[in-house]
Amino acid sequence: MAGTGRAGNVTRREALIGAGAAGASLMLPGGSAFAQGAKPAELKVGIATYLSGPASVFGVPGRQTAEMLFDEINAAGGISGIKVRPIFVDEGPGVDHVVGEYRRLVQSEGVHLIFAAISSADCIACAPLADELKRPTLLWDCGTQRIFEDNRYSYAFRTQANATPEILAALLYLLKVKPDFKSIAVINQDYAWGRDSWDIFRTAMNTLKPGVKISAELFPRFGATDFSTEITRVLALRPDVVLSTSWGGDLDALIRQASDRKLFERATFVMPLAESSLQRVGKALPAGHIVGARGDHWFLHPSPADPERLKRFSDTYKAKYNAWPIYPCFHMAQAVSAMKAGIEKAVAAKNGGWPTDAELAAAFKGLEFPSPTASVRIREDGQGLENQLIGTTLHSDKYPFPVLTDMIVFPAESVTTPVGQKSADWLKTLTPDMVAKLPQAQAFKS
């Protein structure tokens, strides 16, 4: 996912990675889980997720989804006949902790794969570790586009999209449904994700609709609970649009307080991550505002590739955890699906023999695997191609929270930075005819 406030410690993080690499020769070798090509007694999978702190609103549903799907795999006989076992580690304590846990999982626990992570900072730290320790690693939720734009890795792969398509899709939707807006204010969390996502949005907006007045750029601290200052200022400035890429408890509080102060009646909100807040804020969020799902994740997706697959996944999760799955659940499902497909591909390539770590890693390049709503393909640079769904909130008597209507599903290739290019440059090449070519919107069906 987006990451946390720790993502701002770039210098410290990079120093940490360098220290880890320099110290590697002094440590015990990680061992090669599949190096001998021997079939293991079980597949051990290290999974980094938030189990504590404010980001646990994403991390715990991710863990629940992993436990649910691992149980399903084992009940069906495992992957290529091998049972799978997750070993969870908490991202809450910070990057140093996650890096230490990554090394422990490989060198002491002997895990065969690692899923890392929710925090962009953790993913940036873990990707080079994957190559250093030669352990296949699936980046299951982090959002920073920098990982595969700035570097190339042989053992790290992302099983979802990144920030660029997630934010660009929301902008394109806004340009489609409210083309005449003239001013915008932003209220984002003050850390790397909040700043970087605004840079993406602003760069694309300046390209596709130059001249929009930026009324205010407000960055309350990460973890803030009181947004009265920001709301008062935006009420006074009266922008046509308010963008917030915030998430978790911060976004929940902003929505409730903005609702109390009638700010939703004064401006159209654009919230690319708010799908995960809908069930918590209920109908405090009025109808008529733009919401994204960090992918095409929505348990009421209007046109899933396999409706029965989505219904089974959503209903099973709802029955087990008394809530509809939110996007971290879908991202975890994609990582589990990629793991299964990758191992089966590698085993098939050896005519039933067990792959080495390098052979398994190679299997993820170009891999296409099913998600609960569509399919995802991992490009040659390691980046996943994932569709994006954006919609407008609607109140329905059927649910105690807003649902989405007028949904547009953006094909992944249309909003993802091409291989070998950087988002900051590619966004400047966009042309306004993109908006005219958008897919048809699909209404909510009760």
N, C-alpha and C positions, 0 to 999 in steps of 0.2 A: 504494500500500500504506500501511502504517501511518505511515511517516515515519521520521525519525531523531532523534538527540539534538539536532540543530540546530533542531528544531521548537520547542524551548523558548525560543528567542530572539525572542519575539514583538515586543518593543519595537524590537529591532534590525531585524527583518524589516520591520516596518511603517514604520520610518524609511527603510529602503532603498527600499520601494515608493514612498513619498512623494517621496524624492529623485529616483527615476527619473521619476516623473510630472512633477515640477517642472522637471527637466532636459530633458524631451522637446523643448521648443521650441527648445533650443539644438542639438539633434542633427539629423542628416539625417532626413527623413521616411522611414518604413518602406517606402514604395512600396505599391502595391496589386496583389497577385499576379494578381487576376482583374478588376481595375477596368475594363479596356478591353474585357472580354468576349472577348478573343482566346484561341484555343486554344493552350495552351503546348506547347512541344516535349517537355517531360517534367514530371511532377509531383514536386516536391521536398518531402520531408516531414522536418522536424526532429523528432528523437526524443530526449527526455531520459530517461536511465536510469542506474542505478549500474553502472559498469564497473570501479570500484575500491572497496576498503574492504569491511567486513563485509556491507553490503547488496548486494554484487555477487552473492551467492547467489540473489538475486531478479532483479537487473538483467541479468546475463548470459543467463539463460534467456529473459528478455524480448527481448533483442536477437536471440538465436538464432531465436526465433519470428518476429520481424519479418522477418528476412532470409529465412527459409523461406517465409513467406507472400507477401512482395514478389516473390520469384522465381516463385512459382506464378502470381501475378497477371500478371507480365510474360510468362510462358510462354503465358498464355491471351490475350495481346494487349493487356494493360493495362486501365485503367479508362476506359471510353468512348473506347477507342482510344489512350490516352496511357499510356506506360510510367511507372512510379513508381520513385523513388530515395530511399532513406532516408539521412539525415545524422545520425549519432549524436553526442550530447554526454554527457559524464560528470557525473552529479550528485555524485560523490564529494567534490569540493573544497568544496562548500557553496552556500548560497543566493546569495551575491554572484556567484559564478561562473555559476550557472544563469541568473540574471537577465541578466548580461552576454552569455551565450551566446544567450539568447532574442532579445535585441536584435540580436546579430550575425547570427543565422539569418534574421531578417526583413529587416534593413537591408542586409546584405552578401551573404548567400547567396540571398535572394529566395525563401525557402521558401513553399509555398502553404498548408501546414497544419503544425501542431505537435502532437506528442503529449507532454504533460507532466503528471505525472511520477510517480515512486514516492514521494518524500518529501511528506508533507502540507505541510511548510513551503514547499517549492518550488511546490506547487500554489497555495497561498495567495498566493505572490508572483507567479505567472504569470497567474492568472485576470484580475486588473486590467490586466496588460500586454496580454492578448488584446484587451480593449476599447480600450485606448489606441492600439495599433498596428493594430487592426482586422484581426486575423489569426485565422481559425478555429482553435481549440485544443481538443483532446480530452484530458481528464484521464483517463489510462488506468489508474492503479493506486492513487493516493493515497486515504487513508481518512477524513480528517477530514470530519465532517458539517457543519462550520461554513461551508464555502464558499458553498453555496447557501441556507443558513438565515440567514446574516448579510448576504448581498448578492445582487444580481441582475446578470447579465452577458448581453451580446448575442452574444459571440463565444466563450465558454467553455462546454463541455458535458462531463458525466462519462458514460463508457460502461460503468460498473459501479455497484455499490452503494456505501454508505459505512459507517462504523463502527457506526451504530445497528442496522441489520438484522443485521449480522455478529455483534454481541455479543448482541443480544436473542434471536436464534435459538438460540444456545448456552444461554442461560438457560432458555428455554422447553423445550428438550430435557432439560436437567437436571431441571426440575420434573416432566417427564413420566416419566423413568426412575428418578429417585431423589427422590420427593416428600417423604420424611420427613427429609431432611437438616436438621440443626439448627445446624451451625457451618461456617464457611468461613474459609480463609486465602487471601491473594492474594500472588503473587510476580510482579511486573511490572517491566519495565525503567523506569528512572527518567528519563522524559522525557514529552513531551506525550501521545504515544500510550498509554503505560503508565498514566498518570494519567487521561486522558480516557476510555479504555475501561473502567477500573474505575469511574469515575463513572457511566457508562451502565449497567453491570451492577448496581451497587449501587442506583441509583435505581429500576430496574425490579424488582430483587429486593425492595426495601422496599415496593414497591407490590403485587406479586403474592404475596409470602410474608413479611409483616412478622414481625419477632421473631427472625430468624436471627442467631446470635451471630457477630460478626466477630472471629475469634481473633487474626488478625495481618494487618497491611498492610505488606508488605515490598517495597521498591523498590531492588534492587541497581542499581549504575550501569550505564548502557548500555555494552555491550561487555564486561561482566564474564565471567570464565572460571571463577571459583571460587564455588560456591554452598553451601559447607559450613556457613557461618553460618546461612543461611536454612533449609537442610534440617534442621540440628540443632534449630533453634527450632520448626519445624513438627512434627518428630517428638515433641518434648516436649509441644506443645499438643494434638496429636491431633485436628485438625478433621476433620469428615466429608468435606469437599470442599476441594480446592486449585484455585484459578483462576490460570491464567497466560496472558496475551495476548501474551507474548513471542514472538520470532521469530528466525530465522536462527541464527547460531552460539551466541547466548546460550541460545536454547531447546534446541538440540542438547545443549549442555553441561549444562543443568539436567536434561534427561531422563536422560542417562547417569549423572549423579551421584546423582539421586534413585533410579534403578534400583539402583545399587550399594549405596545405604543402605537399600533395601527400603521407601522411602517410598510407592511405588505400592501396596504391600500394606496400607498403613494408611489411605489416603484415596483417594477418586475424584478424578482430575484432570479439569479442564475446560480445553481448550486450543483456542480458536477458530481459531488460525492454524497448527496443527501438521500439516495435510496436507502442507505444503511441507517438513517435516522427516522424514517417515516413511521415505523412501528412504535418508536419511543415517544415521539412528539405528538402523535395522534393528530387530531384535527386542529391543533394550534397552528398548523401550517395550512393556510387557506388554499383554495383552488386558484389555478391560473399562473403558477410559477414553475420555472424550468428546473428539472431534476435529472441528474445523470446517475449511472450505475457502475462506473469504472469497468466497462465491458458491456456485453449485452445481457447482463444478469438481472433478471426480474422474474419472480415466480409466476407472474402473469404475462410473460413474454407473448406478444401477439402472434408470432409465427415461428415457433421453435422448429428446428430441423426434425426432431423426433418428439412429438408431444407426449408420448407415453414415457419417454425417458425423463423429461422435465417433471412431469406429474409424479412419477415414482420418487424422484429425488426430493422434490419439495414436500410431498405428503409424508415421506418417511422421516425427514428432518423435523417437520411440524409435530408429528406424533411423538417423536422421541424427546424433543426439547421445548415443545409448546411455543414455538415461534416460527415464522416463515424464514427460510434461509436468506441471508443478506450477502452482499458481494464477496466478503472473505470466504464464505462457505463455498461459493462457486469457484473462487480462485483455488481453494484447497482441492476441490473436486477435480479441477483441471490438472493440478500437479500429480494427484494420484492416478488419473487417467494417463498422463504422459509417462509416469513411471512404469505402469503396466504395459503400455504400448511399446515403450523403448526396450524394456527387458525382453518382451516377446519377439520384437524385431531382431535384437541381437542374438537371441537363442536360435531363431530361425536361420539367421545368416551363418550359423555354425552347424547347421543341420542337427539341432537338438543339443549340441554341446554348450557348456556354460561359458559366457564371455569373460574376458579380462576387463579390468576397469577401463582401459583405453577403448576396447571394442564396444563396451556399453556406452561410453561417452560419444563415440562416433555415431551410434544409432540415433541419438537425439537430433542430429543435424538433418533438417528436412523432414522431420517426423510430423505426421498429421495425426491428431487423436481427437476423439469426441469429447465435447463438453456437455453439460446438461442442456444447453440451448442450441449449440451449433457444432463447430469444430474449430480447432486451433492448429496452426502450422508454425513450426519453429524454423525460422530462416537460417541461411548459411552463416549469418553473423551471431546467431544464438538468440535473437529477439523473436518473441512470439507475435503472431498476427491474430488479433482478436477483434471481432466486431464491437461496435459501440451502440448503445441504446440510450436515447434521450427522449424525455417526454414532458408533458405538462401535468401538474397536479389536478386531481379531480376528487370531489367527495362523493362517495357512493354509500348507500345504506348497507351494502353487503360487508363492508370492512370498517373497523373503528379508527382507521387511519387513512390518509390520502392514497389513492392509487394513481396510476399514470394513464394518460390518454394522449391522443395525437402523437403516438410514438414513432420515431424514425430510427431505423436500424442502419447504421453506417457500415458499409463493407470495410473490413480492416485495411485493405490496400489503399483505399481512397483517403484515409486520414493518418496514415503512418509514414513517417520519414523513410525514404528509400535507403536501401543498404549503401553504406559508404558516405552518406551525407549527415550533416549535423542539423538538428532541428532549427537552431537559430538562423541558419542560412536557408534551409528549405522553406520555412514559413514565409520568407520574404519573396518567394517565387509564386505564391498562390495567386489565383486570379478569381475575380468575382463570379465568373460563370460556374464555379463550384456550387454556389448556392442554388442556381437554377437546375442543376443536375441531381439534386438530392433525391433520395428515394421517397416514395409516397408515404405520408404519415398514416398510421393505423390507430383507429379509435379503441378505447377500452370496451371490452365486451363482458357484460355481467354474467 
